[in-house]
Amino acid sequence: MQNEPRFRVLQNVGAPPQTSGRKRRWGHLPLDEIDVDDMIELPMSKEDADRSVSALSSYVWRFSQKTRKKFSVKRNNIGIGIWRVR
């Protein structure tokens, strides 16, 4: 057994560096810029739409809770559509 400490305490080192955080997959969408009855169209394959619609719907719902705007996210024949309804 060694009596050496397994840690060290550093004083006056400042705050940890800022990290950029997790990359937003849908953060580029202009949800705050569209008006009522406008639509954002995301063209993609049916398989990609099936895989992404749940995550996108959750992202849009969280955004709507912050801004009090109402959206509808639906799969359509070209991919996914996001409508601003209120």
Buried (B, 14 or more C-beta within 10 A) or exposed (E): EEEEEEEEEEEEEEEEEEEEEEEEEBEEBEBEEBEEEEEBEBEBEEEEBEEBBEEBBEBBEEBBEEEEBEBEBEBEEEBBBBBBEE
